């Protein structure tokens, strides 16, 4: 496990940014896309834990006065921030007439929560409900037509919340990671129970060190430097998070070691069938290493549901490659169901 340490117990360490690396900007990679068709403003609201959640609100410029529009919440990939992928999706969907909100999950980006980069699946899910609270009380939003797009890890958080919040009327996931299964068993169930127990033991013992004021440790996430023989997955994430393609100074992608084990108690697909009859759309790349999670969720979900596979696309391709991301499919899904 690649460990990163920080001397400041309140702040996560800064990650490297390789200015000399030439990222793959093919197929319309445009993470920082902006539109002259929408207005954006930073907003803040409280979740039920009285923590401030910060988001970017996107409103179509052609929204008629006194019109109540449908709205979509957009959740960023696990370990990322709203400026990475979520803003892009929110902007593109706002161009289609939806009010959209890209938010930083608690403990990440500009939202509150200490220590930084902490893992709390329950609070992450609560943030989505808090976003519904906020949007549903705006006079230009129809509170009965609110949906959600969860990208990567946020796909599993959005599903977790949709099971207990009936106000989310349509749920779409993109390149979803089931963060519970990924942490317990790794991709392709390649991690044994004994390996899992070793991770838990390491994290448990680390709690003593941090309780006594010693260094906080961070785990997983995207490598700060590529190894000599990086895997395809390592290169895929590095190309987005550690280069000009998608880099943000507001994140490291590295969660704290002691909190990351909380994902092992996270089972977002349990009772997923109870979301029905609200519709579910699972979008995954044909070549994505994470495709198994969307396939698993689709099998367990009740109708109406759809698994939409994007040809010749990997996991991170659906973060920002505007020539590949099926925005037309998302638009159709939400216009039909909101």
N, C-alpha and C positions, 0 to 999 in steps of 0.2 A: 504494500500500500504506500503510495507516494504521500509523504507527510510534509506539511508546511507549518512553520511555527510563527508565532507573533509574540513580541514582548509586551504589547499593550493588550491587557485583558478586555478592553472595551471595544477595540477596533480590529477588524480583520486586516491581515497583511496586504500590501499592494502586490498585484500580479504584474508580471512582465508584459511589455508591449514591444514586439519585434518590428521596428520601423523598416528593417531591411528585407523582411519577408514579403514576397509578392503573392498576395492571396489570389485565389481563383474567383474572378469576378464575372465568370461566364453566366449565361442563361438569365440575364437580368438581375443579378445580385444587387440589391438596392436597399439594404437594411435601414438607411437613414433617409428614406424617401419622404418628401414633403409635398403637399398638394395645395394649389391655390383655390381649390374648390371647398375647402373646409376650414373652419376656425378651430384652433387648439388653445386650451388654457389649462394651467395646472390647478388641481383641486385637492382638497383634503377632507377627510371624513373619519369618524371614529368607528372602530369595530366594537363588539360587545365586551371586549376586554379593556376598553377605554384606551386603546392604542390608536395613534393617528396613522391612517393609511393615505398615501399620496399617489395620485394618478394624473394622467393626462386625459382631458375630456375633449373629444372631437365632435363638432356639430357641423352638419352640412350648411354651407352659406345660403343655399336656396330653400332652407326650411322656412315655410310660411309662418307668419306671425299667428300665434294662438294654435298652431298645429301641434299635435301630440304624436311624436314619432316613436317607432320601435327602437329599442336600444340593445346593444351587445357589449358585454364585458369581455375583455381579452386578458388572459393570464400568460405571463412570460415563461420561458423554459426554467426548469429547476436550476437555481444558482445564478440565474441571469437577472436582469432588471428590465423595466418597461421599455427602455431605449433599445433593447435587443429583441427584435422580432415582433413584440407586442404592439409597439407604436406603428409599425408597418401595416400589420393586419388591421389595426384600428383605423388608420388613415384610409386604407383602401375600402373598407366597409362603410366608412362615413361618406365616401364618394358615391356610394350606392343608395344613400338616403337614410342610413341608420345613425343614430346618436351612439357613439362608442366611447368606451372608457378602458384605457390601458393602465393597469395599476402595478405598483411595486408590492409584492407580498411582504408581510411583516418580517422584520429582521434583515430585509434586503433593500438596496437602493435608498430612496429617500423616506421610506416608511419607518415607523418607530419599531423598537424591539432591541433589547440587549440580552446577552452579547450578540454582536453582529454575526450574521450568517448562521443563526441557529435554525435547527430543524424542528418544526412543530406542525405536523399534518393537520391537527385539529384547528389551529389558529389560521393556517393557510386557507382551509376550507371556509372558516368564518369570514375571512376577508372577502370572499366572493359574495357571501350573504350581505356583508356590510356595503358592498358595492351596489347590490340590489336596493338596500335601504336608501342609499344616496340617489341613485338614478330614479327610483320609483317615487321620490318626493320632489323631482324637478317638474315644473309646470309645462315643460316642452317634451316630456317623455310619457308615453302610455305605459303605466305600471303593469298592465296586463300583457304587455308584449316585450318581455325582456329575455334575452338569450345569452349564451356564453360560448366563447371559443377558448379552449385550453390547449396551449402549445407545450409539447414535451411533458415534463412533470406536472404542469398545471392542468393537463388533461385529466390526470388521476385525481387532482384536488377538486376540479370542477365536478367530476362524477361523484366524488365523496359528498360534496355539498348538495348536489341536485337530489340526492337520495333523501335529504332532510329539509329541503327548501323548495316547496312546490311553486314558488314564484318564478323560477327559472323554467321557461316554457319550451326552449329548444336548446339542445346541448351538442356542440361539435368539438371534436378533439383533432389535433393535428400532430403527427409524429409523436403520439402519446407514449410516455414512459409510465408504467405501473411502478412507482417508486418503492412500493412495498416488496414486490417480487424481485425487482432489480437489486435491492439491498440484501434481501434474504438469500437469494439463489443465483444472482448475477444473470447475465444474458445467456439464453439457452440452457438455463438451470445448470450452469457449469461450476457453481460453488457448492461444496458439500456442507452438511450440517456441522461437521467438525471445524471447517474453516469459518463458518458463521460464528461458532462459539468462541473461536480465537479472537475475532473482531470484537465481539461483545466483551470478552475478558480485557482486551486492551483498552477499550473505551471505559469500562468500569473502573479499572485501576487509575486511568487518567483523571477521573473525577477527584481522587484524593489529592493529586498534584495541584489541580486547579483550585480546589477548596483551600489549599495552603498557600495560594497566591503565586504559584509557579506558572510557567508558560502555558498558554492555551495552544492546543493543536488543532489543525485543520486536515481534512481528508478529501479524497476523490476529486471531482471536478476536472477541469481541463488542465493539462500539463502547462506549466509556465515556460518550459523549454522542451523542445522535441528531443527525444532520445535518439541514439544513433540509428536504431532500427525501429521506428515508430510503427504501430499498427495502423491499419486503415482508419479505424475509429478514432484513434488519437489524432491523426492528421486532419480528419474531418472536423473535429471540434476545434483544434488549434487554428485552423484556417479561418474560422469564424470569430472566435473569442480573443485571439491574441494578435490580430492584425487589423489593419485599417478597415477590413471588410465589416467587422461587427464590434470592435473593441469599445468598451465603456470603462471609464475610470471609476465608476460607481460599484463595480463588482469584481470579485476574484474568481467566482464560481465554486469556491471551496467552502463547504459547510464545516461547522465545528465537529470534531471527532466524537465528543461525548454526546452530542445531540443527534448525530446522524443515525445512531442505532435505533432511534424512535421510529424510523421507517420500518423496522422489522415487525412492529405491531400494527402496521398500516395495511389494510385489506380493502382497497377501494371498490373492487368488483363484487364483494359480498353483497347480495341483495340488489344488484344492479337492475334486475328485472322489475323492481318496484318503481323505477322511474317511469315506466310505461303507464299511460299512453302518450306521455311526452316523447317526442322523437329524438333519436340519437344518430349522429353522423360521425363515423370514424374515418379519418383521412390518414393514409400512410403511404410512404414511397415504396415502390415495387422492390427497390434494392436496399431499403432501410434495415439496419441491424435491429431496430426497435419494432419492426412490423408485427412480431409475435404478440405484443401487448394489445394492439388494436384488434388483432384476430381473436385473442382470448376474450376481450371485452365484448366483441360482436357475438361470439358464440353464447355468452352468458346472458346478454341483454334480451329483453322481450321486444316484440314489435310495437311501434314502428322503428326500424333501425336500418342502417345502411353502412356497409364497408366500402369505401371508395379508395381504390389503389391508383396512385399516380405513376404512370409508366416512366421507367428510366430515372427515378428519383431516389435519393438516399434520405437519411434522417435529417441532416442539417440543410439539405437542399430546400426543404419546406420551411426553413426559418426566414429566408430572404430572397430566394430566386423567383422574381416576379414572372418570369416566363414559364415557370414550372408550377408554382402554387395555384391551385384551382379556385381562384377567387370567384369565377362564374358559378361554380358548384356551391360555394358557401353562400353566395348571394341568392341563388335559387332556393337553397334550403331554408334560409331565414325569411325570405319573402313569402314562402309557402306556409311557414309555421309560426310566424310572429304577426 
